[in-house]
Amino acid sequence: MSKYEPLGEYLKGQGKDLVPMTFAEIERVTGVKLPASAIKHRPWWSNNPDNSVMTKVWLDAGFESEQVDMEKRKLVFKRVRAANTGDGAKEKPFHPAYGFMKGLVRIMPGTDITQPADPELADYLDAKYGPEK
């Protein structure tokens, strides 16, 4: 496990596709000071997987770096795909609206939700198209 893994876990836990961060926030999340090359050289933040151990962490989490501002020491991580879980499978992040209506709709026991709610509609459809087979 690399010292930058906490950044990957942090990014995976974000419910949004764009995660703006300052260099100081990255250091806070990882608990490790960024190397001098990360502060001085823009190419350090490229999305080349052979660039650094930290690059592999954010790529494996399903993100790419963009909008890197070296003067203000900030960037945006953008979700580009589901995260790698390490076993070949990928995590499927849920849409933020997933489950927001849970518990709001109740179906009474014994109700067949596959049948038309209006019995006359069923008779009309049977007359027009024939009975269900």
C-alpha positions as CSV (number, residue, x, y, z in Angstrom):
1,M,0.0,0.0,0.0
2,S,1.4,3.3,-1.0
3,K,1.5,6.4,1.2
4,Y,-0.8,8.1,-1.3
5,E,-3.6,5.5,-1.0
6,P,-5.7,7.7,1.3
7,L,-6.1,10.1,-1.7
8,G,-7.5,7.3,-3.7
9,E,-10.0,6.3,-1.0
10,Y,-11.0,9.9,-0.6
11,L,-11.7,10.3,-4.3
12,K,-13.6,7.1,-4.4
13,G,-15.8,8.3,-1.6
14,Q,-16.8,11.5,-3.4
15,G,-20.3,11.5,-4.8
16,K,-19.5,14.1,-7.5
17,D,-17.6,13.9,-10.7
18,L,-15.5,17.0,-10.2
19,V,-13.4,17.2,-7.0
20,P,-11.5,20.5,-6.7
21,M,-8.6,20.3,-4.3
22,T,-5.7,22.5,-3.2
23,F,-2.2,21.0,-2.8
24,A,-2.6,21.6,1.0
25,E,-5.8,19.6,1.0
26,I,-4.1,16.7,-0.8
27,E,-1.3,16.8,1.9
28,R,-3.9,16.8,4.6
29,V,-5.8,13.8,3.1
30,T,-2.6,11.8,2.5
31,G,-0.8,12.9,5.7
32,V,2.3,13.3,3.5
33,K,4.0,16.4,2.2
34,L,4.0,16.6,-1.6
35,P,7.4,16.3,-3.3
36,A,9.1,19.5,-4.5
37,S,8.6,18.5,-8.1
38,A,4.8,18.5,-7.6
39,I,5.0,22.1,-6.5
40,K,7.5,23.3,-9.2
41,H,6.7,21.2,-12.3
42,R,3.3,21.1,-14.0
43,P,4.1,17.8,-15.8
44,W,4.1,16.1,-12.4
45,W,0.3,16.4,-12.4
46,S,-0.1,14.7,-15.9
47,N,-2.2,11.6,-16.2
48,N,0.6,9.5,-17.4
49,P,0.5,6.3,-15.3
50,D,4.3,6.0,-15.4
51,N,4.7,9.5,-14.0
52,S,4.5,8.8,-10.2
53,V,3.0,6.5,-7.6
54,M,0.5,9.2,-6.8
55,T,-0.7,9.4,-10.4
56,K,-1.5,5.7,-10.4
57,V,-3.5,6.2,-7.2
58,W,-5.9,8.8,-8.7
59,L,-6.1,6.9,-12.0
60,D,-7.0,3.7,-10.2
61,A,-9.6,5.6,-8.3
62,G,-11.2,6.5,-11.7
63,F,-10.1,10.1,-11.8
64,E,-7.8,12.3,-14.0
65,S,-6.2,15.6,-13.0
66,E,-7.2,18.8,-14.9
67,Q,-7.3,22.5,-14.4
68,V,-3.9,22.4,-12.6
69,D,-3.1,25.9,-11.4
70,M,0.6,25.9,-10.2
71,E,0.5,29.5,-9.0
72,K,-2.6,29.0,-6.8
73,R,-1.6,25.5,-6.0
74,K,-4.9,23.8,-6.8
75,L,-6.4,21.4,-9.3
76,V,-9.5,19.5,-10.1
77,F,-9.9,15.7,-10.2
78,K,-12.4,14.6,-12.8
79,R,-14.1,11.2,-12.6
80,V,-13.6,9.5,-16.0
81,R,-14.6,5.9,-15.1
82,A,-15.4,3.5,-12.3
83,A,-12.6,2.8,-9.9
84,N,-10.4,-0.3,-10.1
85,T,-10.9,-2.6,-7.2
86,G,-7.7,-4.5,-7.7
87,D,-9.4,-7.9,-8.4
88,G,-10.2,-6.9,-12.0
89,A,-13.7,-5.8,-11.1
90,K,-14.7,-2.1,-11.0
91,E,-16.7,-0.3,-8.4
92,K,-19.9,1.2,-9.7
93,P,-20.5,4.6,-8.2
94,F,-24.1,5.4,-7.7
95,H,-25.7,8.5,-9.2
96,P,-26.3,11.1,-6.5
97,A,-30.1,10.7,-7.0
98,Y,-30.0,7.0,-6.4
99,G,-32.4,6.0,-3.7
100,F,-33.7,9.5,-3.0
101,M,-37.4,8.4,-3.1
102,K,-36.8,5.2,-1.1
103,G,-39.7,4.7,1.3
104,L,-42.0,7.2,-0.3
105,V,-44.1,4.8,-2.3
106,R,-45.9,1.9,-0.7
107,I,-47.8,-0.9,-2.5
108,M,-50.6,-2.5,-0.6
109,P,-50.2,-6.3,0.0
110,G,-52.1,-8.3,-2.6
111,T,-51.8,-5.6,-5.3
112,D,-50.7,-6.9,-8.7
113,I,-48.8,-4.0,-10.1
114,T,-48.6,-5.7,-13.5
115,Q,-52.4,-5.4,-14.1
116,P,-54.1,-2.2,-15.3
117,A,-55.4,-0.1,-12.5
118,D,-58.7,0.5,-14.3
119,P,-60.6,-2.7,-14.9
120,E,-62.5,-1.1,-17.8
121,L,-59.2,-0.4,-19.5
122,A,-58.4,-4.1,-19.3
123,D,-61.8,-4.9,-20.9
124,Y,-61.2,-2.3,-23.6
125,L,-57.8,-3.7,-24.4
126,D,-59.0,-7.3,-24.5
127,A,-61.8,-6.3,-26.9
128,K,-59.4,-4.4,-29.1
129,Y,-56.4,-6.7,-29.2
130,G,-57.8,-10.0,-27.8
131,P,-57.3,-11.6,-24.4
132,E,-53.8,-12.0,-22.9
133,K,-52.1,-15.3,-23.7
